[in-house]
């Protein structure tokens, strides 16, 4: 079986970075999920307290199945927390819950990067599929202009990953501030745990951007390398 060495050159580092980021966030979450809070609040209770504190009227908290499937749905104004976060009374649980609450605050305030990311979702869903189809169709038929169009379409995913960074970093910054302002985290150790969990989670988005950029680089090498050989 033949594997393109250029693909390995581009994607092996991205694959390793993704694995490392996923391992780190799971390791950080598992460690701090075993450290109980002095306030004894669960993730759901912390979220409810923050909703009241921030005046987020109409935002609900629900449990959702899965591991680290936590998210905020701006369409239905619902904070969905995984069982470990929803029920857990740990540093990790309130850190994740507060991060998702940060997205609810962004939604309330009309935070521009969040609005832009939300508007891009349909284009990303289309571009991630249509882009590589146009690229490979163009390469197979030697229509390199078509392949270039595909590359531009595919690049929407990388732009989306780039816009995601300030959205996630800002939500984490809000979470850290709110948890201390409300007294949900009280000790130096708890603050350190919240920072560790949220910083680890941020690395997964950095890895996603790196992955998207390396995919673009690989496809660009195929297309423009082909043009040089013509």
Secondary structure, 3 states (H helix, E strand, C coil): CCCCHHHHHHHHHHHHHHHHHHHHHHHHHHHHCCCECCCCCCHHHHHHHHHHHHCCCCCEEEEECCCCCCEEECCCCEEEEEHHHHHCCEHHHHHHHHHHHHHHHHHHHCCHHHHHHHHHHHHHHHHHHHHHHHHHHHHHCCCHHHHHHHHHHHCHHHHHHHHHHHHHHHHHHHHHHHHHHCCCCCCHHHHHHHHHHHHHHHHHHHHHHHHHHHHHHHHHHHHHHHHHHC
